[in-house]
Amino acid sequence: MSLFDLTGKVALVTGATKGIGRGVVEQLAAFGARTVVSSRDGAQCEKVADELNRTYGKGAQIATGIAWDIGKREQVEPLARAADAAFGGIDILVCNAAVLPFIGNSADTPPEQFDRILLDNIHHNFRLCHAVRPGMAQRGGGSMILIGSLSGHTASPHTMAYSIAKAGIAHMARCLADELASQRIRVNCIAPGLVRTFSSRPLWENPEILASMTAGIPLGRIGEPSDIAGTVVYLASQAGSYVTGTVLMVDGGQVNLSVPSPTAAGVVSTLSGVQFN
């Protein structure tokens, strides 16, 4: 347990009230970290924080909620300051919040949506990393974990802008890792495959689509939020202390073992109209 013990560490997690982010704050708390729970919905942030306090706090406050909208750059600095003040500093940053407002033929991507996808997913996460950096460096270093996507490493024409953004997130992790290594700040990217979340529900609730998707995954199943959360704990803890500038594919072997992907048409038609954010 000592390699993974996060006692005394403080984490800021964005997009933390559902799906992957919810799984991440759960495991960070389970391994001893105090956690700032952030998403656009302040009430939900407080609700999740209250649940963590009841389950893991042992009478102490180990979580708090702070609302942040990834689409508003002017909220980046206030979030960093508030998160820093909540528990006296930030040791772990998990950039999980993302937006995917358009799915369809790449040529049909509305210009304003293309711009929004790149701006929110890349630029605003970049600003958040740098807003947290000074305090993290002052505390002797830390771990920044950027949540990318399998789609950033495969051809994904029906989510092209999002895929480009997630590819950018992966390379941003490498660049920041190089830049911040002298400050003892490690930066890594996790690239999940299909994970069982509310946003992906139209896929895994449909038996035919699910069978098609899992046929392309060597481990024969889709991911769970805990699969991603476990990887976050590894990268945030002493166990991952010699890992930086790395993209970890957490996809059941789908990319690295070269299993053919399912046809895009059925997936796209199923996801059309689903809002990811």
N, C-alpha and C positions, 0 to 999 in steps of 0.2 A: 504493500500500500504506500510506502514512503515515496516511491518513485512517482506516484500519481497524486500524492497528498497536496491539496491546494489551500490548506489552512493558512490564514494570514494574507492570502492574495485577494485582490479585488478585481472583478471583471465587469466590463460594460458590453452588453450584447444588444445589438439592434435587430429589429424584426423579431422580438423575443416573446411575443404573446401567443404564437401558434406555430404549428408545423415544426420545422427544423429548429428554429430559434427557441421554441418552448422546450424542446428536448434538450437543447444545449444548456439553458439556465437550470434545468432540473438536475443535470449531471454535474455541472459546476458546483451547485449548492451541495449535492450529495458528497462531493469530494472535498468540501470544506471552504470553498470560496464564498466571499460576500459578493453580491451581484446587483448591478444596476440593470433593471429590466426596461428596455426602451422599444417603443413602436409609436405609430401615429395616434393610437387610441389611449389617452391617459388613463381612463377608467379601467381598461383591460390591463394596462401596465401595473396598476395598483392591485388589481385582483390577483394577478399571477404572483406579484411580490408577497402579498398576504399569504397565499398558499405555500410559498417557499418558506416564509417565516414560521408558519404553523408546523410544517413538516420537518424542517431541518434546523430551525433557529434555537431550539431548546430554551425558549424564553427570551432569547436575544434577537435583535433585528439583524438579519443577515441579507436582506434584499429590500430594495426600494424601486419604485417606478418613476421614470421620467419620460414624458412624451417627446417624440422627435419625428418629424416628417422628412423622409429622405429627399423629397422633392423641393425642400426649402433650404437653400444654402445658408441663409441668414440665421438658421437655427443650429448650425454646426458648432460654432464657438460657444453659445450658451449651453448646449448639451455637454460639451467637454468640461466646461467649468462646473456645471451642476453635478456631473458624475464624479469629478475629481473631489468635490466638496463632500459628497455623500458619505464616503467612508475613508477620506483622507488620502486619496490617490487611486490611480488605475494601473494595474499590473498586466491585465489581459484585456485586449480589445477584440471582439468578434463582430466583424462587419457582415451581417447576415441579411439585412434589409435589401430588397430589390424590387424593381417594377418591371412588368411585362404587359403593357397595355395593348399590344397588337400581335395577332397571330394570323398569318396568311401569306400569299405570294409576296416575295420580297419587293417586287416592283410596285405593289399596291400599298406599301408602307407609307402612311401619311408623313410628310416631312417633319411636322411638329412632334409626332410620336417618335420618329427616329432620333431627333434631337433630345427629346426627354429621356429616352432609354439610355443614351450614352451619357448624358449629363448627370442623371440621378445615380445610375449604377456605377459609373467610373469616377466622375469628377467629385461628386459629393462624398463618396467614400474616401477618395484621396485627401480631401480637405479634413475629414474626420481623423484620419490617421495622423496628419500633421498637427491637428489641434490637440490630440492626446499625447503626442510624442514628447514635448518638453517635460511634462510631469512624470511620464514613464521613465525617461532617461534620468531624471533627478532621483528617482527611487532605486536606481541601479540597474535599470533595464526591464525587459518584459517580453510579452509575446503578442503580436498582432496576427490574427487569423482572418483571412478574407475568404468568404464563401463564394466560390465560382460555380461552375456547372460543367457536366459532361458535354453540353452543347457548345461550350467554348473550345472543344477539341475535336469536334466532328462536324461534317457538313450539315448545316441545319437551315436550309433555305427558307423555311416557313417561319422561322424565328430569327431571321438573319441579324437584325439590329441587336437583339438580346444576346445572340451568340457572339457577336463581335464584342459587345460589352463584357461578357464573361471571359472571353479570350484576353481582353484588356486587363481585367482584374487579375488574371494569372500572371501576366507579365508585370503588372504593377507590383505584385508581391515580390517578384524577383528583383526588380529595381529598388524597391524600398529596403529589401533585405540587404542589398549591397550597400546602400546609403547609410543604413542605421546600425550596421553590425558593430561599428566602433563605439556605439552607445549601449551595446549589449541588449539591443532590441532585435528579437528574431521575428521575421515576417514570413508566413507561409500561406498557401492557398489550398483549400479543400474543394475538389470538384465532384459533387455528388452526381450519381445517376438518378434514375427515377426513384423518388422517395414517397412513402405513403403519407401524404399531407392533405389538408383540406383542398388546396389548389389543384392537386393532381387527382382528386377524387373521381372525376369523370373517366379517368383511365383505369384505375384499379377496381372501381365498382363494376365495370363492364367486363364480364368474363372473357369475351372474345378478344378485346383489346389487351387485357391483362395477359392472356395466354400468348398473344403475339409479342408483347413486350418481353415477357420472361423467357421466351424462346431465344432471344438474343442476349441473354445474360447467363454466363457460364455457371454461376452459383444457383441459378434456377428460381430466383425470387427477386422482388423489388426491395429497395432499402427501407429501413425504418428510421425515424428521427434519432433513435438511440445509436444507430450505426454512425451517424455523422457526429453526434454528441460525444461518443467515445473517442473519436479521432481528435475532436477539439480538446478534450481532457489530456490526451497524449501530448499534443503540441503545446498546450498551456503549462504543462507540468515539467518537473525535473526529468521525466522520462524522455521528453523531446528536446532537452537542453542543447543538443548538438545538431539540431535540424533547423535550417533556415534557407530561404530562397527556393523552397520545394513546392511542387504541385502534387498533392496526393489525390489520386483518383479513387473515390469510394463509390464504386459502381458495379460491384460483383464481378469484375473482370471484363466488362463489356468492351472497353476501349483497348486495353493492353493485350487481350487475348484474341482480338480481331474476329469477333463473332459478328455476322451480318446483322445490321439494325433492322427493325421492322419497317415496313413501308410507311412513308410519312403521311400519305393521304388519309388513312383511317384515323391516325392520331390527331392530325390537324382538324379534321371535321369534328372530332369528339371535343377538342379543346376550344373550338371557335366560340368566342363570347365569354370565355372564362377570364376573370381579372386576376392577375398575379401581382400582389404587392404586399 
